[in-house]
C-alpha cells in the first residue's frame, strides 16, 4: 500500500458519475485513479468461468448447488466500493440474488474472481479490501500464462492453496466438490480467414496455447 497521508477522503456520491467510460473504485474511502471499464464485455474468460461454475453450483445440475453468481457486481464493502469481474454468495448466508434494479450490494461475497490484466489496477489494495470484508476465497486468472491461482483467507492475509495451469482437470476450493476442466477457459473464438468456409470452427485448446514460447507453465 502506498502512503495515503494528506489525501482527502471521498464519499460514494463523489464517484456516482465519473466520466465515461471510467469506473472509480474508492478503496479505503480514498479517490484512486479511475479504472477503465469497457461498455462492451471484452473479456470472455469471465463468462467462461461463470459457465463452468453456474451449472453445478447455482443450478445444482451435476453438482451440489448452494451458490449464486453475479458478473461485475458493485460491492459496497467496509473499505469502499469495488467491482470484481465475478463474485458468488453461499445461499445459506444470502438466500437470493438482489432485485435487478438494486444499484449495489452490501453483503460481502464468499468468493471473488479477478482477471490479471493492465486494467486490474491496484490488485494488492483490492485483495486487502476483500480480506477486510471477510471474503473467503479469491481466484486469480492469469490469461497470459493460462494459469489459475486459488487463495484462501487467513487471519493475517491470503494463503495460496492451489495453482492450476493449461488444460488441467482440477478441484479448487471452495468449488472442489466438482472436477473442472480448466482448458475450457482458454478456448479462443472462431477466426475466419480468406478461403475458410463459413461455419468452420477454428478453436485452439489450452494445450496448444501453452506450447507457444512464453506461454504455459513457468
FENWO-V429672 format. One record per pair of residues at least 4 apart in sequence whose ideal C-beta (glycine too) atoms are under 7 Angstrom apart, sorted by the first residue. I is the first residue (numbers start at 0). J is the second residue. D is the distance in whole Angstrom. If there is no record, write none. Layout:
BEGIN
<<I,J,D> <I,J,D>>
END
This chain:
BEGIN
<<0,123,7> <0,124,7> <0,127,7> <3,27,7> <3,29,6> <6,29,5> <8,28,5> <8,29,6> <9,13,4> <9,14,7> <9,25,6> <9,28,7> <9,29,7> <9,30,4> <11,15,7> <11,80,6> <13,30,7> <14,23,4> <14,25,6> <17,21,5> <17,22,6> <17,23,5> <17,33,6> <20,35,6> <20,36,6> <20,37,6> <20,38,6> <21,33,4> <21,34,7> <21,35,6> <21,36,7> <22,33,7> <22,34,6> <22,36,4> <22,82,6> <23,30,7> <23,31,7> <23,33,5> <24,31,6> <24,34,6> <24,79,7> <24,80,6> <24,81,5> <24,82,6> <25,29,6> <25,30,6> <25,31,6> <25,79,4> <25,80,6> <26,31,6> <26,78,6> <26,79,4> <26,81,7> <26,124,5> <26,125,7> <26,128,5> <27,78,5> <27,79,6> <28,79,6> <31,121,7> <34,118,6> <34,120,5> <35,118,6> <37,41,5> <42,84,7> <42,114,6> <43,47,6> <44,48,6> <44,114,6> <44,140,6> <44,142,6> <44,184,6> <45,49,6> <45,70,6> <45,84,4> <45,85,5> <45,114,6> <46,50,6> <47,51,7> <47,183,6> <47,184,5> <48,52,7> <48,85,6> <48,112,6> <48,140,7> <48,184,6> <49,53,5> <49,68,6> <49,70,6> <49,85,6> <51,179,5> <51,183,6> <52,56,5> <52,68,6> <52,174,6> <53,57,4> <53,58,6> <53,68,6> <54,58,5> <54,60,5> <54,61,6> <55,60,7> <55,61,5> <55,62,2> <55,177,5> <56,62,5> <56,63,7> <56,64,6> <56,65,7> <56,66,4> <56,174,6> <57,64,7> <57,66,6> <57,67,5> <57,68,6> <58,64,7> <59,63,7> <59,64,3> <61,177,7> <62,176,6> <62,177,5> <63,176,5> <65,89,6> <65,90,5> <65,91,7> <66,87,5> <66,88,7> <66,89,6> <66,90,6> <67,87,7> <67,88,6> <67,90,6> <67,96,5> <68,85,7> <68,87,5> <69,86,6> <69,96,7> <70,84,7> <70,85,6> <71,82,6> <71,84,6> <72,86,5> <72,104,6> <73,80,7> <73,82,5> <73,102,7> <73,103,4> <73,104,7> <74,80,7> <74,81,5> <74,103,7> <74,104,6> <75,80,6> <75,103,5> <75,104,7> <75,105,5> <76,81,6> <76,107,6> <76,128,6> <76,132,4> <77,131,5> <77,132,5> <78,128,4> <78,131,5> <79,128,6> <81,125,6> <81,128,6> <83,111,5> <83,112,7> <83,113,6> <84,112,6> <84,113,6> <84,114,5> <85,112,4> <86,108,4> <86,110,7> <86,111,5> <87,108,6> <87,109,6> <87,110,4> <88,92,6> <88,93,4> <88,106,7> <88,108,5> <88,109,6> <89,109,5> <90,94,5> <92,109,7> <93,106,5> <97,101,4> <97,104,6> <107,132,4> <107,133,6> <107,134,6> <108,134,6> <109,134,7> <109,135,5> <109,173,7> <110,135,7> <110,136,5> <110,173,6> <111,129,6> <111,134,5> <111,137,5> <112,138,5> <112,140,7> <113,119,6> <113,122,7> <113,125,7> <113,137,7> <113,139,5> <114,119,7> <114,140,5> <114,142,7> <115,119,5> <115,139,6> <115,140,7> <115,141,5> <120,125,7> <121,125,6> <122,126,6> <123,127,6> <124,128,6> <125,129,6> <126,130,6> <126,137,7> <126,157,6> <127,131,6> <128,132,6> <129,134,4> <129,137,6> <130,134,7> <130,152,6> <130,156,7> <130,157,6> <133,152,7> <134,152,6> <135,152,5> <135,173,6> <136,149,7> <136,150,7> <136,151,6> <136,172,6> <136,173,5> <137,150,5> <137,157,7> <138,147,6> <138,149,6> <139,148,4> <140,147,6> <141,146,4> <144,214,7> <144,215,7> <144,217,7> <145,164,6> <145,165,5> <145,185,5> <145,205,5> <145,208,6> <145,209,5> <145,214,6> <145,215,6> <146,162,7> <146,164,5> <147,163,5> <147,181,6> <148,159,6> <148,162,5> <149,159,7> <149,160,5> <149,161,4> <149,171,5> <149,172,7> <150,157,4> <150,158,7> <150,159,6> <150,160,7> <151,158,5> <151,160,5> <151,172,7> <152,157,6> <153,157,7> <153,158,5> <160,172,7> <161,171,5> <163,167,5> <163,169,4> <163,171,7> <163,181,5> <164,215,6> <164,216,5> <165,182,7> <165,205,5> <165,206,6> <165,209,4> <165,215,6> <165,216,7> <166,181,6> <166,182,3> <166,204,6> <166,205,4> <166,206,5> <167,181,5> <168,178,5> <168,180,6> <169,179,6> <169,181,5> <170,175,4> <170,178,6> <171,175,6> <171,179,7> <181,205,7> <182,204,6> <182,205,4> <182,206,7> <185,205,4> <185,208,5> <186,202,6> <186,204,7> <187,202,6> <187,203,5> <189,200,5> <189,201,5> <189,202,6> <190,201,5> <191,195,5> <195,199,5> <203,207,5> <203,208,6> <205,209,6> <206,210,7> <208,214,5> <209,214,5> <209,215,3> <209,216,7> <210,215,7>>
END
